[in-house]
Amino acid sequence: MKAKKTLVLTLLFSTLCVVTSLAQGRNGGGTPEERATKATERLKKSLNLTDGQVTQVQNINLSFFKEQEQARANQSNETDRDQRRAEMKARMDKHDADLQKVLTPEQYKKYLADKEKEAKWRQNRQNTQDQGEGSPTM
């Protein structure tokens, strides 16, 4: 049971990292509005969102990215790492729950599968870089 919980937390953390890194791109990510728009466009494409869903998902993503930015701004070096993870997990859980209310069951299932795939890709990429392979050359 503990291993399952650890796996879930790892996947959630990895997913947030993937979402954040994908949203940031090369320019540092831009504003919460820009990140929300990029994330919404990606979901629109992969989940075939309706126009009504796009509006709702945009609002959910904007709220999420604003909360993320505020949390980073309020974060201090004294903040416990486990506390930051718990707070991040709570924000991610809320984001997922909000999306689940808007998406159809099939769309939400695909959303979760895509998140897991991205987390695995990121983990494989990290493992490769840790071994010295695939590291960017300067």
N, CA, C and O atoms as CSV, one atom per row, in Angstrom:
chain,resi,resn,atom,element,x,y,z
A,1,MET,N,N,0.820,-1.192,0.000
A,1,MET,CA,C,0.000,0.000,0.000
A,1,MET,C,C,0.868,1.262,0.000
A,1,MET,O,O,0.576,2.236,-0.694
A,2,LYS,N,N,1.947,1.219,0.800
A,2,LYS,CA,C,2.837,2.377,0.859
A,2,LYS,C,C,3.531,2.600,-0.481
A,2,LYS,O,O,3.727,3.737,-0.911
A,3,ALA,N,N,3.903,1.491,-1.139
A,3,ALA,CA,C,4.551,1.606,-2.447
A,3,ALA,C,C,3.589,2.227,-3.465
A,3,ALA,O,O,3.995,3.029,-4.307
A,4,LYS,N,N,2.325,1.852,-3.380
A,4,LYS,CA,C,1.321,2.408,-4.291
A,4,LYS,C,C,1.167,3.911,-4.054
A,4,LYS,O,O,1.080,4.692,-5.002
A,5,LYS,N,N,1.136,4.299,-2.797
A,5,LYS,CA,C,1.009,5.720,-2.458
A,5,LYS,C,C,2.220,6.497,-2.959
A,5,LYS,O,O,2.084,7.589,-3.511
A,6,THR,N,N,3.406,5.923,-2.761
A,6,THR,CA,C,4.632,6.561,-3.231
A,6,THR,C,C,4.615,6.704,-4.751
A,6,THR,O,O,5.002,7.740,-5.291
A,7,LEU,N,N,4.163,5.658,-5.429
A,7,LEU,CA,C,4.086,5.712,-6.888
A,7,LEU,C,C,3.132,6.814,-7.346
A,7,LEU,O,O,3.446,7.574,-8.261
A,8,VAL,N,N,1.971,6.896,-6.707
A,8,VAL,CA,C,0.992,7.914,-7.076
A,8,VAL,C,C,1.571,9.312,-6.852
A,8,VAL,O,O,1.444,10.187,-7.709
A,9,LEU,N,N,2.205,9.516,-5.697
A,9,LEU,CA,C,2.801,10.827,-5.424
A,9,LEU,C,C,3.900,11.156,-6.425
A,9,LEU,O,O,4.012,12.293,-6.882
A,10,THR,N,N,4.707,10.159,-6.762
A,10,THR,CA,C,5.778,10.364,-7.734
A,10,THR,C,C,5.192,10.736,-9.095
A,10,THR,O,O,5.683,11.649,-9.759
A,11,LEU,N,N,4.145,10.028,-9.504
A,11,LEU,CA,C,3.509,10.330,-10.784
A,11,LEU,C,C,2.915,11.742,-10.789
A,11,LEU,O,O,3.050,12.477,-11.767
A,12,LEU,N,N,2.268,12.103,-9.702
A,12,LEU,CA,C,1.688,13.440,-9.629
A,12,LEU,C,C,2.760,14.511,-9.680
A,12,LEU,O,O,2.622,15.503,-10.395
A,13,PHE,N,N,3.826,14.313,-8.923
A,13,PHE,CA,C,4.914,15.285,-8.924
A,13,PHE,C,C,5.551,15.371,-10.304
A,13,PHE,O,O,5.824,16.463,-10.804
A,14,SER,N,N,5.784,14.220,-10.911
A,14,SER,CA,C,6.388,14.198,-12.247
A,14,SER,C,C,5.494,14.894,-13.257
A,14,SER,O,O,5.970,15.629,-14.122
A,15,THR,N,N,4.200,14.657,-13.141
A,15,THR,CA,C,3.258,15.285,-14.063
A,15,THR,C,C,3.302,16.798,-13.933
A,15,THR,O,O,3.302,17.518,-14.932
A,16,LEU,N,N,3.339,17.273,-12.700
A,16,LEU,CA,C,3.427,18.717,-12.516
A,16,LEU,C,C,4.698,19.256,-13.147
A,16,LEU,O,O,4.683,20.304,-13.794
A,17,CYS,N,N,5.795,18.537,-12.958
A,17,CYS,CA,C,7.055,18.969,-13.562
A,17,CYS,C,C,6.948,18.997,-15.079
A,17,CYS,O,O,7.430,19.930,-15.721
A,18,VAL,N,N,6.316,17.977,-15.653
A,18,VAL,CA,C,6.156,17.910,-17.102
A,18,VAL,C,C,5.284,19.066,-17.581
A,18,VAL,O,O,5.630,19.772,-18.528
A,19,VAL,N,N,4.151,19.246,-16.911
A,19,VAL,CA,C,3.243,20.328,-17.310
A,19,VAL,C,C,3.958,21.666,-17.215
A,19,VAL,O,O,3.848,22.506,-18.108
A,20,THR,N,N,4.689,21.856,-16.128
A,20,THR,CA,C,5.403,23.116,-15.932
A,20,THR,C,C,6.475,23.304,-16.995
A,20,THR,O,O,6.590,24.381,-17.579
A,21,SER,N,N,7.267,22.253,-17.251
A,21,SER,CA,C,8.347,22.399,-18.219
A,21,SER,C,C,7.805,22.581,-19.635
A,21,SER,O,O,8.354,23.356,-20.418
A,22,LEU,N,N,6.729,21.870,-19.961
A,22,LEU,CA,C,6.133,22.040,-21.281
A,22,LEU,C,C,5.540,23.440,-21.424
A,22,LEU,O,O,5.640,24.060,-22.483
A,23,ALA,N,N,4.938,23.920,-20.375
A,23,ALA,CA,C,4.339,25.251,-20.433
A,23,ALA,C,C,5.405,26.329,-20.509
A,23,ALA,O,O,5.191,27.371,-21.129
A,24,GLN,N,N,6.542,26.090,-19.890
A,24,GLN,CA,C,7.588,27.104,-19.866
A,24,GLN,C,C,8.280,27.244,-21.206
A,24,GLN,O,O,8.649,28.348,-21.607
A,25,GLY,N,N,8.456,26.149,-21.888
A,25,GLY,CA,C,9.141,26.207,-23.170
A,25,GLY,C,C,10.521,26.817,-23.026
A,25,GLY,O,O,11.187,26.610,-22.012
A,26,ARG,N,N,10.951,27.550,-24.005
A,26,ARG,CA,C,12.286,28.154,-23.997
A,26,ARG,C,C,12.315,29.535,-23.349
A,26,ARG,O,O,13.378,30.027,-22.973
A,27,ASN,N,N,11.144,30.158,-23.220
A,27,ASN,CA,C,11.130,31.534,-22.740
A,27,ASN,C,C,10.820,31.665,-21.256
A,27,ASN,O,O,10.468,32.753,-20.799
A,28,GLY,N,N,10.944,30.583,-20.494
A,28,GLY,CA,C,10.695,30.653,-19.065
A,28,GLY,C,C,9.237,30.515,-18.700
A,28,GLY,O,O,8.900,30.596,-17.519
A,29,GLY,N,N,8.377,30.315,-19.643
A,29,GLY,CA,C,6.992,30.015,-19.345
A,29,GLY,C,C,6.011,31.135,-19.537
A,29,GLY,O,O,4.840,30.888,-19.825
A,30,GLY,N,N,6.451,32.346,-19.388
A,30,GLY,CA,C,5.532,33.453,-19.561
A,30,GLY,C,C,4.598,33.616,-18.387
A,30,GLY,O,O,4.852,33.119,-17.290
A,31,THR,N,N,3.528,34.309,-18.635
A,31,THR,CA,C,2.561,34.627,-17.592
A,31,THR,C,C,1.656,33.418,-17.335
A,31,THR,O,O,1.616,32.493,-18.146
A,32,PRO,N,N,0.937,33.421,-16.222
A,32,PRO,CA,C,-0.034,32.351,-15.995
A,32,PRO,C,C,-1.063,32.276,-17.128
A,32,PRO,O,O,-1.520,31.192,-17.490
A,33,GLU,N,N,-1.416,33.420,-17.672
A,33,GLU,CA,C,-2.375,33.441,-18.779
A,33,GLU,C,C,-1.825,32.703,-20.000
A,33,GLU,O,O,-2.532,31.924,-20.640
A,34,GLU,N,N,-0.541,32.964,-20.316
A,34,GLU,CA,C,0.078,32.292,-21.462
A,34,GLU,C,C,0.198,30.789,-21.229
A,34,GLU,O,O,-0.078,29.992,-22.125
A,35,ARG,N,N,0.609,30.409,-20.027
A,35,ARG,CA,C,0.733,28.979,-19.717
A,35,ARG,C,C,-0.629,28.298,-19.762
A,35,ARG,O,O,-0.750,27.179,-20.261
A,36,ALA,N,N,-1.663,28.975,-19.237
A,36,ALA,CA,C,-3.007,28.398,-19.249
A,36,ALA,C,C,-3.493,28.211,-20.685
A,36,ALA,O,O,-4.106,27.194,-21.010
A,37,THR,N,N,-3.220,29.182,-21.533
A,37,THR,CA,C,-3.633,29.085,-22.934
A,37,THR,C,C,-2.927,27.927,-23.628
A,37,THR,O,O,-3.558,27.171,-24.367
A,38,LYS,N,N,-1.623,27.783,-23.396
A,38,LYS,CA,C,-0.874,26.674,-24.009
A,38,LYS,C,C,-1.408,25.332,-23.530
A,38,LYS,O,O,-1.610,24.418,-24.328
A,39,ALA,N,N,-1.636,25.215,-22.230
A,39,ALA,CA,C,-2.132,23.953,-21.672
A,39,ALA,C,C,-3.530,23.646,-22.205
A,39,ALA,O,O,-3.843,22.496,-22.514
A,40,THR,N,N,-4.360,24.666,-22.309
A,40,THR,CA,C,-5.723,24.471,-22.807
A,40,THR,C,C,-5.703,24.044,-24.264
A,40,THR,O,O,-6.454,23.153,-24.660
A,41,GLU,N,N,-4.857,24.667,-25.059
A,41,GLU,CA,C,-4.752,24.288,-26.471
A,41,GLU,C,C,-4.303,22.841,-26.622
A,41,GLU,O,O,-4.803,22.110,-27.477
A,42,ARG,N,N,-3.357,22.438,-25.787
A,42,ARG,CA,C,-2.870,21.060,-25.837
A,42,ARG,C,C,-4.005,20.081,-25.486
A,42,ARG,O,O,-4.165,19.049,-26.137
A,43,LEU,N,N,-4.785,20.416,-24.455
A,43,LEU,CA,C,-5.902,19.551,-24.068
A,43,LEU,C,C,-7.017,19.581,-25.120
A,43,LEU,O,O,-7.653,18.562,-25.388
A,44,LYS,N,N,-7.245,20.741,-25.703
A,44,LYS,CA,C,-8.265,20.860,-26.747
A,44,LYS,C,C,-7.956,19.901,-27.885
A,44,LYS,O,O,-8.838,19.216,-28.404
A,45,LYS,N,N,-6.702,19.868,-28.256
A,45,LYS,CA,C,-6.257,19.025,-29.364
A,45,LYS,C,C,-6.317,17.540,-28.990
A,45,LYS,O,O,-6.852,16.731,-29.748
A,46,SER,N,N,-5.772,17.184,-27.829
A,46,SER,CA,C,-5.672,15.764,-27.484
A,46,SER,C,C,-7.000,15.159,-27.034
A,46,SER,O,O,-7.210,13.955,-27.187
A,47,LEU,N,N,-7.903,15.978,-26.481
A,47,LEU,CA,C,-9.163,15.457,-25.956
A,47,LEU,C,C,-10.379,15.830,-26.796
A,47,LEU,O,O,-11.504,15.464,-26.457
A,48,ASN,N,N,-10.158,16.558,-27.892
A,48,ASN,CA,C,-11.256,17.004,-28.751
A,48,ASN,C,C,-12.329,17.726,-27.944
A,48,ASN,O,O,-13.499,17.341,-27.960
A,49,LEU,N,N,-11.919,18.771,-27.241
A,49,LEU,CA,C,-12.838,19.513,-26.395
A,49,LEU,C,C,-13.851,20.293,-27.225
A,49,LEU,O,O,-13.547,20.759,-28.323
A,50,THR,N,N,-15.058,20.427,-26.684
A,50,THR,CA,C,-16.064,21.285,-27.308
A,50,THR,C,C,-15.723,22.733,-26.981
A,50,THR,O,O,-14.889,22.998,-26.116
A,51,ASP,N,N,-16.366,23.665,-27.669
A,51,ASP,CA,C,-16.116,25.083,-27.392
A,51,ASP,C,C,-16.441,25.431,-25.941
A,51,ASP,O,O,-15.705,26.184,-25.303
A,52,GLY,N,N,-17.531,24.889,-25.424
A,52,GLY,CA,C,-17.906,25.133,-24.038
A,52,GLY,C,C,-16.875,24.583,-23.063
A,52,GLY,O,O,-16.559,25.220,-22.058
A,53,GLN,N,N,-16.357,23.408,-23.361
A,53,GLN,CA,C,-15.323,22.810,-22.509
A,53,GLN,C,C,-14.039,23.630,-22.561
A,53,GLN,O,O,-13.367,23.794,-21.543
A,54,VAL,N,N,-13.695,24.142,-23.734
A,54,VAL,CA,C,-12.469,24.935,-23.873
A,54,VAL,C,C,-12.516,26.137,-22.926
A,54,VAL,O,O,-11.533,26.433,-22.246
A,55,THR,N,N,-13.648,26.822,-22.885
A,55,THR,CA,C,-13.796,27.985,-22.002
A,55,THR,C,C,-13.636,27.581,-20.545
A,55,THR,O,O,-12.937,28.257,-19.790
A,56,GLN,N,N,-14.267,26.496,-20.145
A,56,GLN,CA,C,-14.186,26.040,-18.762
A,56,GLN,C,C,-12.778,25.566,-18.410
A,56,GLN,O,O,-12.269,25.874,-17.332
A,57,VAL,N,N,-12.154,24.821,-19.310
A,57,VAL,CA,C,-10.801,24.323,-19.075
A,57,VAL,C,C,-9.815,25.490,-18.999
A,57,VAL,O,O,-8.899,25.474,-18.177
A,58,GLN,N,N,-9.997,26.495,-19.846
A,58,GLN,CA,C,-9.138,27.683,-19.798
A,58,GLN,C,C,-9.215,28.332,-18.418
A,58,GLN,O,O,-8.187,28.691,-17.845
A,59,ASN,N,N,-10.426,28.485,-17.883
A,59,ASN,CA,C,-10.597,29.088,-16.562
A,59,ASN,C,C,-9.957,28.240,-15.463
A,59,ASN,O,O,-9.338,28.777,-14.544
A,60,ILE,N,N,-10.103,26.931,-15.556
A,60,ILE,CA,C,-9.498,26.019,-14.576
A,60,ILE,C,C,-7.983,26.120,-14.645
A,60,ILE,O,O,-7.317,26.232,-13.616
A,61,ASN,N,N,-7.439,26.079,-15.854
A,61,ASN,CA,C,-5.989,26.161,-16.014
A,61,ASN,C,C,-5.444,27.506,-15.541
A,61,ASN,O,O,-4.394,27.565,-14.902
A,62,LEU,N,N,-6.152,28.574,-15.854
A,62,LEU,CA,C,-5.705,29.901,-15.426
A,62,LEU,C,C,-5.659,29.989,-13.905
A,62,LEU,O,O,-4.700,30.510,-13.336
A,63,SER,N,N,-6.678,29.488,-13.264
A,63,SER,CA,C,-6.711,29.480,-11.800
A,63,SER,C,C,-5.539,28.667,-11.246
A,63,SER,O,O,-4.872,29.092,-10.304
A,64,PHE,N,N,-5.296,27.501,-11.836
A,64,PHE,CA,C,-4.213,26.629,-11.393
A,64,PHE,C,C,-2.849,27.310,-11.537
A,64,PHE,O,O,-2.043,27.290,-10.607
A,65,PHE,N,N,-2.596,27.904,-12.690
A,65,PHE,CA,C,-1.292,28.527,-12.909
A,65,PHE,C,C,-1.096,29.789,-12.069
A,65,PHE,O,O,0.027,30.102,-11.672
A,66,LYS,N,N,-2.174,30.509,-11.801
A,66,LYS,CA,C,-2.067,31.654,-10.896
A,66,LYS,C,C,-1.738,31.187,-9.481
A,66,LYS,O,O,-0.922,31.804,-8.797
A,67,GLU,N,N,-2.372,30.094,-9.041
A,67,GLU,CA,C,-2.075,29.539,-7.719
A,67,GLU,C,C,-0.621,29.064,-7.654
A,67,GLU,O,O,0.062,29.267,-6.650
A,68,GLN,N,N,-0.161,28.435,-8.723
A,68,GLN,CA,C,1.221,27.962,-8.771
A,68,GLN,C,C,2.199,29.139,-8.657
A,68,GLN,O,O,3.173,29.078,-7.907
A,69,GLU,N,N,1.927,30.192,-9.402
A,69,GLU,CA,C,2.812,31.351,-9.373
A,69,GLU,C,C,2.815,32.001,-7.988
A,69,GLU,O,O,3.864,32.389,-7.473
A,70,GLN,N,N,1.647,32.111,-7.406
A,70,GLN,CA,C,1.556,32.692,-6.066
A,70,GLN,C,C,2.295,31.825,-5.047
A,70,GLN,O,O,2.969,32.350,-4.161
A,71,ALA,N,N,2.174,30.526,-5.164
A,71,ALA,CA,C,2.865,29.623,-4.237
A,71,ALA,C,C,4.380,29.763,-4.378
A,71,ALA,O,O,5.099,29.769,-3.379
A,72,ARG,N,N,4.863,29.874,-5.614
A,72,ARG,CA,C,6.303,30.062,-5.823
A,72,ARG,C,C,6.773,31.385,-5.237
A,72,ARG,O,O,7.850,31.460,-4.645
A,73,ALA,N,N,5.975,32.416,-5.400
A,73,ALA,CA,C,6.352,33.735,-4.886
A,73,ALA,C,C,6.386,33.751,-3.361
A,73,ALA,O,O,7.221,34.428,-2.762
A,74,ASN,N,N,5.484,33.009,-2.737
A,74,ASN,CA,C,5.408,32.976,-1.278
A,74,ASN,C,C,6.352,31.956,-0.656
A,74,ASN,O,O,6.504,31.904,0.564
A,75,GLN,N,N,6.975,31.159,-1.487
A,75,GLN,CA,C,7.860,30.095,-1.003
A,75,GLN,C,C,9.168,30.682,-0.486
A,75,GLN,O,O,9.754,31.572,-1.104
A,76,SER,N,N,9.607,30.179,0.634
A,76,SER,CA,C,10.892,30.616,1.163
A,76,SER,C,C,11.803,29.405,1.314
A,76,SER,O,O,11.352,28.261,1.261
A,77,ASN,N,N,13.075,29.673,1.500
A,77,ASN,CA,C,14.028,28.583,1.667
A,77,ASN,C,C,13.750,27.777,2.924
A,77,ASN,O,O,14.154,26.619,3.024
A,78,GLU,N,N,13.063,28.381,3.883
A,78,GLU,CA,C,12.768,27.690,5.125
A,78,GLU,C,C,11.599,26.714,4.980
A,78,GLU,O,O,11.391,25.861,5.842
A,79,THR,N,N,10.843,26.841,3.897
A,79,THR,CA,C,9.700,25.965,3.709
A,79,THR,C,C,10.184,24.528,3.548
A,79,THR,O,O,11.056,24.239,2.729
A,80,ASP,N,N,9.616,23.658,4.324
A,80,ASP,CA,C,9.955,22.242,4.304
A,80,ASP,C,C,9.616,21.640,2.934
A,80,ASP,O,O,8.555,21.911,2.371
A,81,ARG,N,N,10.518,20.834,2.420
A,81,ARG,CA,C,10.321,20.223,1.104
A,81,ARG,C,C,9.062,19.355,1.085
A,81,ARG,O,O,8.298,19.385,0.120
A,82,ASP,N,N,8.850,18.582,2.150
A,82,ASP,CA,C,7.660,17.743,2.218
A,82,ASP,C,C,6.390,18.590,2.257
A,82,ASP,O,O,5.366,18.210,1.690
A,83,GLN,N,N,6.462,19.728,2.923
A,83,GLN,CA,C,5.319,20.635,2.976
A,83,GLN,C,C,5.022,21.188,1.589
A,83,GLN,O,O,3.863,21.250,1.178
A,84,ARG,N,N,6.066,21.590,0.866
A,84,ARG,CA,C,5.868,22.110,-0.495
A,84,ARG,C,C,5.246,21.039,-1.390
A,84,ARG,O,O,4.345,21.329,-2.177
A,85,ARG,N,N,5.731,19.797,-1.265
A,85,ARG,CA,C,5.167,18.706,-2.060
A,85,ARG,C,C,3.699,18.481,-1.733
A,85,ARG,O,O,2.875,18.293,-2.628
A,86,ALA,N,N,3.381,18.501,-0.450
A,86,ALA,CA,C,1.990,18.292,-0.037
A,86,ALA,C,C,1.097,19.399,-0.589
A,86,ALA,O,O,-0.008,19.132,-1.062
A,87,GLU,N,N,1.573,20.636,-0.529
A,87,GLU,CA,C,0.798,21.754,-1.054
A,87,GLU,C,C,0.639,21.632,-2.566
A,87,GLU,O,O,-0.435,21.900,-3.104
A,88,MET,N,N,1.708,21.228,-3.249
A,88,MET,CA,C,1.656,21.059,-4.698
A,88,MET,C,C,0.676,19.944,-5.059
A,88,MET,O,O,-0.114,20.086,-5.992
A,89,LYS,N,N,0.727,18.849,-4.327
A,89,LYS,CA,C,-0.179,17.737,-4.582
A,89,LYS,C,C,-1.620,18.178,-4.392
A,89,LYS,O,O,-2.491,17.804,-5.177
A,90,ALA,N,N,-1.883,18.969,-3.360
A,90,ALA,CA,C,-3.244,19.454,-3.119
A,90,ALA,C,C,-3.722,20.321,-4.288
A,90,ALA,O,O,-4.867,20.200,-4.723
A,91,ARG,N,N,-2.851,21.191,-4.793
A,91,ARG,CA,C,-3.224,22.023,-5.946
A,91,ARG,C,C,-3.478,21.161,-7.180
A,91,ARG,O,O,-4.424,21.406,-7.929
A,92,MET,N,N,-2.638,20.161,-7.389
A,92,MET,CA,C,-2.806,19.286,-8.546
A,92,MET,C,C,-4.084,18.454,-8.426
A,92,MET,O,O,-4.801,18.265,-9.408
A,93,ASP,N,N,-4.364,17.962,-7.224
A,93,ASP,CA,C,-5.588,17.185,-7.012
A,93,ASP,C,C,-6.825,18.041,-7.287
A,93,ASP,O,O,-7.790,17.571,-7.889
A,94,LYS,N,N,-6.790,19.290,-6.844
A,94,LYS,CA,C,-7.904,20.203,-7.089
A,94,LYS,C,C,-8.053,20.459,-8.587
A,94,LYS,O,O,-9.166,20.470,-9.113
A,95,HIS,N,N,-6.942,20.662,-9.260
A,95,HIS,CA,C,-6.952,20.889,-10.709
A,95,HIS,C,C,-7.576,19.697,-11.425
A,95,HIS,O,O,-8.435,19.864,-12.291
A,96,ASP,N,N,-7.142,18.500,-11.061
A,96,ASP,CA,C,-7.692,17.297,-11.687
A,96,ASP,C,C,-9.181,17.138,-11.387
A,96,ASP,O,O,-9.960,16.783,-12.272
A,97,ALA,N,N,-9.576,17.398,-10.142
A,97,ALA,CA,C,-10.987,17.284,-9.772
A,97,ALA,C,C,-11.831,18.293,-10.547
A,97,ALA,O,O,-12.936,17.974,-10.987
A,98,ASP,N,N,-11.313,19.506,-10.715
A,98,ASP,CA,C,-12.036,20.521,-11.482
A,98,ASP,C,C,-12.177,20.100,-12.940
A,98,ASP,O,O,-13.237,20.274,-13.541
A,99,LEU,N,N,-11.107,19.545,-13.505
A,99,LEU,CA,C,-11.177,19.072,-14.888
A,99,LEU,C,C,-12.153,17.911,-15.028
A,99,LEU,O,O,-12.876,17.816,-16.020
A,100,GLN,N,N,-12.173,17.038,-14.042
A,100,GLN,CA,C,-13.060,15.880,-14.101
A,100,GLN,C,C,-14.523,16.310,-14.176
A,100,GLN,O,O,-15.340,15.620,-14.786
A,101,LYS,N,N,-14.857,17.439,-13.564
A,101,LYS,CA,C,-16.231,17.945,-13.601
A,101,LYS,C,C,-16.625,18.428,-14.996
A,101,LYS,O,O,-17.807,18.448,-15.339
A,102,VAL,N,N,-15.635,18.816,-15.796
A,102,VAL,CA,C,-15.887,19.394,-17.118
A,102,VAL,C,C,-15.782,18.347,-18.227
A,102,VAL,O,O,-16.521,18.398,-19.210
A,103,LEU,N,N,-14.874,17.412,-18.064
A,103,LEU,CA,C,-14.611,16.415,-19.105
A,103,LEU,C,C,-15.589,15.253,-19.025
A,103,LEU,O,O,-16.140,14.955,-17.965
A,104,THR,N,N,-15.793,14.607,-20.161
A,104,THR,CA,C,-16.581,13.371,-20.161
A,104,THR,C,C,-15.723,12.280,-19.511
A,104,THR,O,O,-14.507,12.442,-19.399
A,105,PRO,N,N,-16.334,11.178,-19.085
A,105,PRO,CA,C,-15.529,10.085,-18.501
A,105,PRO,C,C,-14.427,9.590,-19.449
A,105,PRO,O,O,-13.321,9.277,-19.008
A,106,GLU,N,N,-14.730,9.523,-20.732
A,106,GLU,CA,C,-13.725,9.068,-21.704
A,106,GLU,C,C,-12.582,10.073,-21.825
A,106,GLU,O,O,-11.414,9.688,-21.881
A,107,GLN,N,N,-12.921,11.356,-21.865
A,107,GLN,CA,C,-11.891,12.390,-21.955
A,107,GLN,C,C,-11.020,12.392,-20.704
A,107,GLN,O,O,-9.800,12.529,-20.794
A,108,TYR,N,N,-11.634,12.243,-19.560
A,108,TYR,CA,C,-10.866,12.265,-18.311
A,108,TYR,C,C,-9.936,11.053,-18.242
A,108,TYR,O,O,-8.798,11.164,-17.786
A,109,LYS,N,N,-10.417,9.916,-18.690
A,109,LYS,CA,C,-9.585,8.708,-18.708
A,109,LYS,C,C,-8.367,8.924,-19.612
A,109,LYS,O,O,-7.252,8.545,-19.256
A,110,LYS,N,N,-8.583,9.530,-20.772
A,110,LYS,CA,C,-7.474,9.815,-21.682
A,110,LYS,C,C,-6.536,10.851,-21.071
A,110,LYS,O,O,-5.317,10.737,-21.199
A,111,TYR,N,N,-7.093,11.853,-20.412
A,111,TYR,CA,C,-6.284,12.876,-19.742
A,111,TYR,C,C,-5.336,12.216,-18.734
A,111,TYR,O,O,-4.140,12.509,-18.714
A,112,LEU,N,N,-5.877,11.329,-17.903
A,112,LEU,CA,C,-5.045,10.645,-16.901
A,112,LEU,C,C,-3.992,9.763,-17.562
A,112,LEU,O,O,-2.849,9.709,-17.109
A,113,ALA,N,N,-4.379,9.070,-18.634
A,113,ALA,CA,C,-3.418,8.213,-19.344
A,113,ALA,C,C,-2.296,9.061,-19.955
A,113,ALA,O,O,-1.129,8.672,-19.912
A,114,ASP,N,N,-2.645,10.202,-20.515
A,114,ASP,CA,C,-1.640,11.094,-21.096
A,114,ASP,C,C,-0.702,11.637,-20.016
A,114,ASP,O,O,0.504,11.753,-20.233
A,115,LYS,N,N,-1.266,11.969,-18.851
A,115,LYS,CA,C,-0.441,12.452,-17.743
A,115,LYS,C,C,0.566,11.383,-17.311
A,115,LYS,O,O,1.735,11.678,-17.061
A,116,GLU,N,N,0.098,10.158,-17.230
A,116,GLU,CA,C,0.985,9.064,-16.823
A,116,GLU,C,C,2.074,8.831,-17.867
A,116,GLU,O,O,3.232,8.594,-17.523
A,117,LYS,N,N,1.696,8.901,-19.138
A,117,LYS,CA,C,2.672,8.725,-20.217
A,117,LYS,C,C,3.743,9.815,-20.153
A,117,LYS,O,O,4.929,9.529,-20.317
A,118,GLU,N,N,3.332,11.055,-19.916
A,118,GLU,CA,C,4.283,12.159,-19.806
A,118,GLU,C,C,5.203,11.977,-18.605
A,118,GLU,O,O,6.395,12.278,-18.672
A,119,ALA,N,N,4.639,11.481,-17.505
A,119,ALA,CA,C,5.446,11.257,-16.304
A,119,ALA,C,C,6.504,10.179,-16.562
A,119,ALA,O,O,7.650,10.318,-16.136
A,120,LYS,N,N,6.123,9.123,-17.250
A,120,LYS,CA,C,7.081,8.054,-17.574
A,120,LYS,C,C,8.149,8.580,-18.529
A,120,LYS,O,O,9.332,8.276,-18.373
A,121,TRP,N,N,7.733,9.363,-19.511
A,121,TRP,CA,C,8.685,9.927,-20.461
A,121,TRP,C,C,9.689,10.803,-19.727
A,121,TRP,O,O,10.892,10.736,-19.977
A,122,ARG,N,N,9.177,11.625,-18.819
A,122,ARG,CA,C,10.053,12.513,-18.060
A,122,ARG,C,C,11.012,11.726,-17.185
A,122,ARG,O,O,12.190,12.069,-17.083
A,123,GLN,N,N,10.510,10.668,-16.552
A,123,GLN,CA,C,11.365,9.849,-15.697
A,123,GLN,C,C,12.462,9.181,-16.532
A,123,GLN,O,O,13.621,9.149,-16.118
A,124,ASN,N,N,12.105,8.651,-17.693
A,124,ASN,CA,C,13.101,8.036,-18.573
A,124,ASN,C,C,14.125,9.059,-19.035
A,124,ASN,O,O,15.321,8.774,-19.097
A,125,ARG,N,N,13.651,10.233,-19.352
A,125,ARG,CA,C,14.551,11.313,-19.783
A,125,ARG,C,C,15.508,11.685,-18.659
A,125,ARG,O,O,16.704,11.869,-18.885
A,126,GLN,N,N,14.970,11.793,-17.441
A,126,GLN,CA,C,15.802,12.125,-16.286
A,126,GLN,C,C,16.840,11.035,-16.034
A,126,GLN,O,O,18.005,11.330,-15.766
A,127,ASN,N,N,16.416,9.783,-16.120
A,127,ASN,CA,C,17.353,8.677,-15.908
A,127,ASN,C,C,18.467,8.695,-16.943
A,127,ASN,O,O,19.625,8.433,-16.617
A,128,THR,N,N,18.123,9.005,-18.191
A,128,THR,CA,C,19.114,9.071,-19.246
A,128,THR,C,C,20.114,10.203,-18.986
A,128,THR,O,O,21.318,10.030,-19.170
A,129,GLN,N,N,19.612,11.339,-18.564
A,129,GLN,CA,C,20.491,12.465,-18.277
A,129,GLN,C,C,21.360,12.192,-17.059
A,129,GLN,O,O,22.517,12.610,-17.019
A,130,ASP,N,N,20.815,11.493,-16.062
A,130,ASP,CA,C,21.598,11.147,-14.880
A,130,ASP,C,C,22.778,10.247,-15.225
A,130,ASP,O,O,23.808,10.259,-14.550
A,131,GLN,N,N,22.605,9.465,-16.295
A,131,GLN,CA,C,23.677,8.555,-16.717
A,131,GLN,C,C,24.661,9.237,-17.654
A,131,GLN,O,O,25.607,8.610,-18.130
A,132,GLY,N,N,24.443,10.498,-17.916
A,132,GLY,CA,C,25.360,11.256,-18.770
A,132,GLY,C,C,25.033,11.184,-20.231
A,132,GLY,O,O,25.709,11.810,-21.048
A,133,GLU,N,N,24.005,10.433,-20.585
A,133,GLU,CA,C,23.595,10.326,-21.983
A,133,GLU,C,C,22.507,11.349,-22.246
A,133,GLU,O,O,21.683,11.617,-21.372
A,134,GLY,N,N,22.495,11.897,-23.389
A,134,GLY,CA,C,21.451,12.819,-23.771
A,134,GLY,C,C,21.538,14.173,-23.103
A,134,GLY,O,O,20.639,15.000,-23.256
A,135,SER,N,N,22.584,14.406,-22.381
A,135,SER,CA,C,22.734,15.714,-21.749
A,135,SER,C,C,23.047,16.749,-22.805
A,135,SER,O,O,23.774,16.476,-23.760
A,136,PRO,N,N,22.499,17.931,-22.634
A,136,PRO,CA,C,22.788,18.966,-23.634
A,136,PRO,C,C,24.267,19.298,-23.649
A,136,PRO,O,O,24.918,19.360,-22.606
A,137,THR,N,N,24.777,19.508,-24.826
A,137,THR,CA,C,26.185,19.871,-24.946
A,137,THR,C,C,26.302,21.368,-25.097
A,137,THR,O,O,25.427,22.018,-25.669
A,138,MET,N,N,27.358,21.895,-24.596
A,138,MET,CA,C,27.546,23.342,-24.655
A,138,MET,C,C,28.643,23.674,-25.594
A,138,MET,O,O,28.959,24.848,-25.785
